[in-house]
């Protein structure tokens, strides 16, 4: 198995394939706006804020991979909803962004992909880490159906 195949497996797991863990997309599926913005306390982030954080980093690195210049970081929180999206739009945005990552890796030449392997591997780990946080929040708010979890 080569690096491209491994990265595609990781991206599939992040996108919508429940494997050893629940994928990001499945962890946020069927949430209402109220559930997505709920916080157990002010010291934590909501699911929506976590997803906006993932949008920020995944888009920033995808742009770099494509050779697109990013705006300079202003030091603002990466958990902010900078685009003013509602929850439905946020869900569609992260779903499309993860699909775009998969497409870029599928189409990448070996030299470019080799230069990006470590970054993409870290991005998928970062995404699954936050997916776990999302599931924890959903369990706290009792909005998680355990039957939607990992395939045995």
C-alpha positions, -999 to +999 in steps of 0.1 A: +000+000+000+014+034-010+011+068+008-018+079-015-038+048-006-032+053+031-042+089+029-074+081+010-084+055+036-078+082+063-099+107+044-127+082+038-127+075+075-130+113+082-156+119+056-182+092+060-169+057+066-173+046+102-145+023+109-126+021+142-142+055+151-172+075+140-165+097+110-167+135+113-196+137+090-216+110+108-208+126+141-225+158+131-253+143+109-289+152+118-280+179+144-303+208+148-290+244+150-298+244+188-278+211+193-249+224+172-245+256+192-252+241+226-223+243+252-222+225+286-205+257+299-188+288+286-153+274+290-159+249+262-166+251+225-199+241+208-200+215+180-205+244+156-174+261+168-154+229+166-166+224+130-157+260+121-122+254+135-119+223+113-131+243+083-105+270+090-075+246+091-086+222+064-094+250+040-061+268+048-040+237+041-061+227+010-055+262-004-017+258+002-017+224-015-034+240-045-009+269-045-036+295-034-024+322-011-042+324+022-051+356+040-028+364+068-038+351+102-051+380+124-047+360+157-085+357+159-100+325+172-102+298+146-134+286+163-154+317+150-180+314+123-162+340+100-186+333+071-218+338+091-231+303+081-262+287+097-258+251+109-271+235+077-246+256+056-218+247+080-226+210+076-226+213+039-193+233+039-173+208+060-188+179+040-177+195+007-144+205+021-136+169+031-147+157-003-124+183-019-095+170+001-102+135-011-104+146-047-071+165-044-053+135-030-068+112-057-056+135-084-022+145-069+010+135-086+034+114-065+060+142-060+035+168-048+017+142-026+050+131-011+057+167+000+022+168+016+019+133+032+028+144+067+006+174+067-024+155+053-018+127+079-018+153+107-050+169+093-069+136+094-057+129+129-067+165+139-102+160+123-107+127+141-096+141+175-123+168+172-148+142+160-143+125+194-150+159+211-181+162+191-194+128+202-186+136+238-207+168+235-235+149+218-235+123+246-236+151+272-267+166+255-282+132+249-284+137+212-262+108+201-277+075+190-252+048+199-266+027+170-250+052+146-215+044+159-186+023+149-191-008+128-180-039+146 
